[in-house]
Amino acid sequence: MIELDFLITAFVTIFVIIDPIGLAPIFVALTRGMTTAQRRAIGLRACLIAFFILALFAFFGEAVLGFIGISMPAFRIAGGALLFLTALDMLFERRTKRREGQAEEEDEGDDPSVFPLAIPLIAGPGAIATVILLAGQSPGVQGTALVLAVAVAVLLVVLALFLAAGLLERALGRIGINVVTRLLGMLLAALSVQFILVGLRDFGFMG
């Protein structure tokens, strides 16, 4: 019973932090103009990379960041700054313009699976911190395995919504996607600023 309660709590916590439903339209905006096969590959790659990142921090926790001299507040600030750059791309359609100039040629340098999808959108500072805390609540290899199992369940939900991105895009249409892309760009900009503010607060720079 205790393990079941822990699993339910862990699932709800990780689900809320990662927010698969909120990631779906962002995935549509970031992969706009791509084929179904490209989107499938990017979605699967992003979820796999996110899993390995979360697994790394679940097993080694803050020791990983501490070993290289990086604190969690610094990690939040860096993630927020990088996310803000992506938000600017979405707001000013720079990503779409780059794709239009490359037509049918795949651009390896514009693959969003690692950044910003895997990190910081899926395995961001919040998800990493959550996994570290949950693994600490249930110490040992078995406890860490339970946390990772819950994370896998949430990532499967993320992947399922990513694979349905084409349906969402068709439902919105070109004008709808343009509107959503800019709105999400504004939301991402606000989220990135929030990451930075929380990091500064944790550093003690703000009251």
C-alpha positions in Angstrom: 0.0 0.0 0.0 2.8 2.3 0.8 4.5 1.7 -2.5 1.2 2.3 -4.3 0.7 5.6 -2.6 4.2 6.6 -3.5 3.8 5.6 -7.1 0.6 7.6 -7.4 2.1 10.6 -5.7 5.3 10.3 -7.9 3.3 10.0 -11.1 1.1 13.0 -10.4 4.1 15.1 -9.4 6.2 14.2 -12.4 3.2 14.5 -14.7 2.4 18.1 -13.5 6.1 19.1 -13.7 6.7 17.8 -17.2 3.1 18.7 -18.4 2.7 16.5 -21.5 -0.5 18.2 -22.5 1.2 21.6 -22.6 4.2 20.2 -24.5 2.1 18.9 -27.4 1.4 22.3 -29.0 5.0 23.3 -28.4 6.1 20.2 -30.2 3.8 21.2 -33.1 5.3 24.6 -33.3 9.0 23.4 -33.0 8.5 20.8 -35.7 6.4 22.9 -38.0 6.9 21.9 -41.7 8.4 18.5 -40.9 7.1 15.2 -42.2 5.4 12.6 -40.0 8.5 10.4 -40.1 10.7 13.3 -39.0 8.4 14.2 -36.2 8.2 10.6 -35.0 12.0 10.3 -35.0 12.4 13.7 -33.1 9.7 12.8 -30.6 11.2 9.4 -29.8 14.7 10.7 -29.7 13.7 13.6 -27.3 11.9 11.1 -24.9 14.8 8.7 -24.9 17.3 11.5 -24.2 15.1 12.9 -21.5 14.9 9.5 -19.9 18.6 9.0 -19.8 19.0 12.5 -18.3 16.4 11.8 -15.6 17.9 8.4 -14.9 21.4 10.0 -14.5 20.1 12.4 -11.9 17.9 9.9 -10.2 20.9 7.7 -9.5 23.5 10.3 -8.8 21.4 13.4 -7.9 23.1 16.6 -7.0 26.5 14.9 -6.8 26.6 15.2 -10.7 26.2 19.0 -10.6 28.3 19.3 -7.5 31.1 17.4 -9.1 31.4 19.9 -11.9 30.7 22.8 -9.6 27.2 23.7 -10.8 24.4 24.4 -8.3 20.8 23.8 -9.1 20.1 27.6 -9.1 22.8 28.1 -11.7 21.2 25.2 -13.7 17.8 26.9 -13.6 19.3 30.2 -14.7 21.2 28.6 -17.6 18.1 26.7 -18.7 16.0 29.8 -18.6 18.4 31.8 -20.7 18.5 29.1 -23.4 14.8 28.7 -23.3 14.4 32.4 -23.9 16.4 32.2 -27.1 14.0 29.5 -28.4 11.1 31.7 -27.4 12.5 34.5 -29.6 12.8 32.1 -32.5 9.1 31.2 -32.1 8.0 34.8 -31.7 9.8 36.1 -34.8 9.4 33.0 -37.0 13.2 32.6 -37.5 12.9 28.9 -37.2 10.3 28.7 -39.9 12.2 30.9 -42.3 15.3 28.7 -42.0 13.2 25.6 -42.9 11.6 27.3 -45.9 15.1 28.0 -47.4 16.1 24.3 -47.1 13.0 22.8 -48.7 13.4 19.0 -48.7 16.9 18.9 -47.2 17.0 17.9 -43.6 18.9 20.3 -41.4 20.8 18.4 -38.7 21.7 21.6 -37.0 18.1 22.5 -36.5 17.0 19.3 -34.7 15.0 20.3 -31.6 15.0 16.8 -30.1 17.9 17.5 -27.7 17.3 21.3 -27.2 14.8 22.5 -26.3 12.6 19.4 -26.3 14.6 16.9 -24.2 16.1 19.6 -22.1 14.9 21.9 -20.7 11.3 21.3 -21.8 11.0 17.6 -20.8 13.9 17.0 -18.5 14.2 20.5 -17.3 15.4 21.8 -13.9 12.0 21.2 -12.4 11.8 17.6 -13.6 15.4 16.9 -12.5 14.9 18.4 -9.1 11.6 16.4 -8.7 13.4 13.1 -9.6 16.2 13.8 -7.2 13.7 14.5 -4.4 11.5 11.5 -5.1 14.6 9.2 -5.3 15.6 10.6 -1.9 12.2 9.8 -0.4 12.6 6.1 -1.5 16.3 5.4 -1.1 18.0 2.4 -2.6 18.1 0.8 -6.0 14.6 -0.4 -5.8 13.3 3.0 -4.8 15.2 4.7 -7.7 13.8 2.0 -10.1 10.3 2.9 -9.0 10.9 6.6 -9.6 12.3 5.8 -13.1 9.3 3.5 -13.9 7.0 6.4 -13.1 9.1 8.7 -15.2 8.9 6.2 -18.1 5.1 6.2 -17.8 4.9 10.0 -18.0 7.3 10.0 -21.0 5.1 7.5 -22.8 2.2 9.9 -22.4 4.5 12.7 -23.8 5.5 10.5 -26.8 1.8 9.5 -27.5 0.9 13.2 -27.7 3.9 14.0 -29.8 2.9 11.3 -32.3 -0.6 12.9 -32.5 0.9 16.3 -33.3 0.0 15.9 -37.0 -3.7 15.7 -36.1 -3.4 18.7 -33.8 -1.7 20.7 -36.6 -4.4 19.8 -39.1 -7.1 20.8 -36.6 -5.6 24.2 -36.1 -4.7 25.0 -39.7 -1.9 27.3 -40.9 -3.4 30.4 -39.4 -4.1 28.7 -36.1 -0.5 27.3 -36.0 0.8 30.8 -36.6 -1.2 32.2 -33.8 -0.4 29.4 -31.4 3.3 29.5 -32.3 3.5 33.2 -31.3 1.4 32.7 -28.2 3.5 29.8 -27.1 6.6 31.9 -27.8 5.3 34.5 -25.3 4.5 31.8 -22.8 8.0 30.2 -23.2 9.6 33.6 -22.8 7.6 34.1 -19.5 8.5 30.6 -18.4 12.2 31.2 -19.1 12.1 34.4 -17.1 10.5 32.5 -14.2 13.3 29.9 -14.3 15.8 32.7 -14.0 13.9 34.5 -11.2 13.7 31.3 -9.2 17.4 30.6 -9.7 18.2 34.2 -8.6 15.9 33.7 -5.6 17.6 30.5 -4.6 21.0 32.2 -4.9 19.7 34.8 -2.4 19.7 37.7 -4.8 15.9 38.3 -4.3 13.7 38.4 -1.3 
